[in-house]
């Protein structure tokens, strides 16, 4: 028993350390508080109808009408049968959120370092450094939980792959399959896509080594094992992956059928997002130094500057006659960040500690791991520059599969967030070992200190003269208020100098600790203690600028983030089924209205493509007929004085209505333009490819015909209709071919997409019951594949184990 305790003690110590640090950083969770994340707040609004349905029916709707007029719930909030991997994930992330994600960062990186045979004490230091990287912390602050979740499993996936190539085939297979299944369950395809690049770069490096060492059979065997492991991992996530893939074709990530822009000009041909949208968040080339000096580009727009020159300038301006409100407004919009990106929540600071050790490792580490990590780091940084390095970015957008499906190219720096600390720790392991001669270590220390320390010194001493510290908007304001530019650039220079000096001091401290060790003035344990102290000071100090206890509020406020306003309460007195347009918000980036109402807007990175186009071409231009056909019964807006109110839209078409004529057009271009002047109450427009040659386009007026919605659920709507003549009905519901079925008196009947986004169908004379049910076949098919994959994931390792055991016997 004593032997077993000694054997497992390091791992227990590591887990305890990770738990303590995670809870300590997010200490308000001990008081029952929760972090208020802006994205999660929007999510709670968008998913409210889904959550209510789930609570009332103990089932999944897989559809919501509360956002963007209606869309599949796959990418909003959905649970699936046989999702055992999610239960495993919940078991690992047992701490309160967001401490659970921080713990997962630590644990996953720790396991990777153990696979690389790093001493457990040093592995703990490396894991803490990886998890406390500023970017990985800030995404928890703003609510990018899925992104954090996916990144956290990167190291574990790599650990499985390395085990396989280290000839531990069975263990590597199990770890890779489970880690990849967990990675995919995080549901952030963009991050998993970036992980693929990291793996492919390793594969190329491994292949070259296998050719050199004539170990091609081992390489092929390893690839085969990994392919099977990944296939099973995909299979265990089949339902949500298939559902997401199905929806993505209908989302803004899919290919548009339009070939024109809103102004009638020809549209850029693309099968994904536009280049401008993809590269909107491109890291500046000089901004890359944020990895080393946190406020190299001023940090964020809300950076606090002690003894602020801008504040003093505006106060003097007020004394000289500037309106106080104007001064306050200027203070609010004045940004310490002076880079090119539209919004930056925090600099992607990896740490002066790790940057120095990374450069040191370049001189100490040899072989494929170094080649892989250096190549991946450079690759990550070059692609993060986006439009600032278009020769590479354009190639990937045009020729790399799926690359044009994702925006914010700057986020590919998550690869560097992993590779820099990983190589740094490998370098420290070499430094502390006896493999390398003392002279070589001293020389490496000298070169690293000159390169990294010298760079920090240059920025500290002369950096203020290297940059203008200006943004275009600063010049415009300065033209109105002379002296503004000097004040704001002075504050930015202060931040730049302070953090440059800070990084220089950290580099010199780390270099001094290493020098003392090499000169045998201190031992290995003192080095590790010193590293822990410097690392925590370096990263936690910066992290706390952007995510701290102020982010936490009472759990009740997070769980119920919205309080119904007087307007909301008045509108909700209407118990019929209708939609609301809230023009006091950015409609296409607003999840809050969906918390109380079925909104014509919403909040999601992958919006329904046709609905986005409907907004761009019609709603944004004030076409009231489109609001009518969406059954927008209530409109919230503000008057010239800014007072918010609402009005009843008496012209709304209702839940369904009869039209007399169908206008047939030949393309999506014609259909979206036809809505410019369409009388939606009497005419519907349909694209010719949706119908057969004998499709009727004229229907008689039946003044006695009526239709009424008698039952509403998110995934099922029931109408009673009574007509003396055949009629064509338009429903104010979003058309989605992959799931919605229409039944007339219990018999499945065809329905069509009309008016670009809505449903329509012909109904014969008489009294009928029409039922629309959301019955996506992708869920049933995915569940079957998922269950089969779990069985194989269990049987293959068990069978493999017994076969290996028999061989040894």
Steps between C-alpha positions, in 0.01 A plus 500: 500500500787735583649441156171584333463822694850609410433418139182702476589779743640736231177476301286560808717799592463637148121464506479669839723786380288547188181499706637752750632737235178478294282574801739766630498691173121486479450519877150661490362157400556402865235758588257350252554781251522449127694677231292725279610422145362720224474220245335266747250771590406526134486119481255484789272733310525303178449163671222595742221342294705181460571479873132558583391230255754260647375566853132464409523198269813317615599486134693697241320727250803522265339821371438845639277777370634759743803603296538609137134418447581131546805275463626153598608474862803288406737796521317680781433238767428132448547175691527168324440137596800276581720803568719306743810698412327808637455321831873422504574864429276611787681256728836659412366856529362459849597844630262798488509695175726657380756337734417173324645621172814634666544165675457323167771718340739400777417129506513448124837676457640314800414166340666606175820589686498168684473320166808697393674365812526837673557487878168541678609811690602677182185368331290675766678829428447457126133418547443807717671719242294363214169536681569851626591635159306825472306408187380174655378687807336790320283273285352372826428857602299582188323164481674314217450181696485266202826643368669458839358150527642395164842659560524326837495158333772588244785369720315179584446421131868564433592274792310211340664558162848513653434177690415322175814623324699399809379144429257487792232409253216378722529776761545760226192370318285525814627846597466636145149363453374632833684833475378559147146407600521752785649758264214461254240504777614853585326604176741765380584382151729795428732416789500131408583603144803693628605198704500304174765736362717437805462125457572514125820695561606234751411231246726657237790525747442140614484377141833662416658337804347162411645524149838595640499212751336258255198448729225542243311184614480642853378834361231333290388282792482803728297696247262207459446475877442873529256504207289228665513686833386827338223325304364353822530840671303655217249218523437559870412859409315407183163650591612852576766500226252385235235743620748788506631406156147488363418844640833653394398465135198721575695745717717798416790251492345332196496604136259776413264465206516875442745645251419865576562739788233719658591784262455275196871460428646158432590308813839342568470131413565294812386173653543638851542830677627805316868584520433830679290324764757223547788743546318773693691393811856479369792529737733786419855393417648724770211403727655152524733645763197490732606141559808641674394846621133503607404860425725537198195629310327655799313198631127571463275803466430488873857500628546714807794740501621647825538878485333494158604778266170464312294542814696812597468640148122451492462651845689809384288507185184499714641789702548686174143441381473144367163346588531248785288243313724531196808452718351191664405361161854553370640325806273202436588459133870576535690175462840421641517227235650643182525186284302411188243258642144631559474373858756338731396364838862449609843450348596138426781507753690171527746642751848648498591198713404252228625708207847510655499127571369429150797680344733324745351166389589576139865451598450201729230280347579297189300268276147462374320653801689825462448503122128434545441763769704771328332436164154500662573824688611680185204358305258618768638853517517546122137394452385714794614808305213443255459792262831640622674205334256437218733292281466212747148573621356523147653164412336331797164670439499399134649152514495355851178301564269655762735792575247747358232375739657672800551862595740675739821360353691651793370219721728248326759632744361238739757270338782728616334521841574127531826457309690784670460375860545139385836562337597727791445218750688253279787750503494526880505120523817497289646781708446311825627169362859382461459421128649830386841635595523801728671709235216444257244596766686819587530590133128439448423718802720778362337494157146486641569788738652712226212431258201523732644735759646718229164523325330601826775755564459655154126540554548635852764756408406599147164342427306823544669639191433195283121536477245777463253351754218651291172377354319671212211601727745680730596738220136575427429585864815710523376713212200588716681522835863598460734326742295178524748304287797596717317401816382157388831405336680603819288251697569227246873568519479467877337157475753394239797608710370347823438159350822501296691566820297234676588235239866603512511453878334158477748386234796615712361326810449169318843526336657571839334197660627277220851650522512438876395140440761442232763649730379259772398784730149357533357151448229368271221533757579867559487554123156341481372704794638815340335412172162448667520837675604689185249316280204569728602863545545541125172347382256546788593867529404557136200267504347688792496819296239343273322224696466554872252480786305794359372267228304298756145571608234311689404167351140618468603785272691262273230233493231760433694780329202699375216674676187570302455870435163671513488469120581128514227445757242684289586303186497169686139558600423397143481118519480447126799388291682790333843658455666811636745736330721685745665786313666635815750215455720382217239252379744250350720499812236497774413196708337700778165557329467124446491449876146637520372493143522327166740744342567575136862548610748284682857438603720237340824476303337271242169663416248346257639615165175584322374686805819706516454581133136591561617741767773651281279546193168586662466546876805726535350721227174542688274280286188482717346222288775265617419575863135431418568160341714405802194567716682780681215611720698725733778745418724643772686820420616836632386848407726796420539575869617145565186393683428129442149393413310244295221491247252241383548415135142455383621417147672177610385210283438262789608140539372393157304649213360419156653649185337528160808479281844343490773688318757257360858627458809333361767570760570596857603843373156555349323364807675732748449800270132412446445568870581868437141567393314178579154526655553204732134480601380407152805374309783260580823460308667165436807387311435273202738226616277442805194396300384267223374606157133455596523720808197731525570872519144641524245437775142633529408740774301329775366766735373233742830314528673516836803351669593508866800382700350280773809353663859622531819326603849585387511184288132453418230737372138405439256699283129461432401608150160530335460594133245442225763508225854379449734755653870574542609587854811688607622436855706754689748226589855439384541238230755229580486200273704269723246426769170684465218278373146612422200274566145562383251298702790274599626445145844625396471773237761711316570857595720759332738783574337830408586866550865397528474364857142398579287187457207462267270218393187429300193383687184347345151626572347389828576490870848380582757479774852594395789392718860611459739272689874529526621144445867514401622163376858604568441453873384139468779411257761672715383323815539160332854582387587636844387186680687273257816709541489470878472123473801486269692738725446254783549174310811589299727579799370199695559268206837659432605452864418130502669442165818669625481302822468174308796591280717565804388173656 
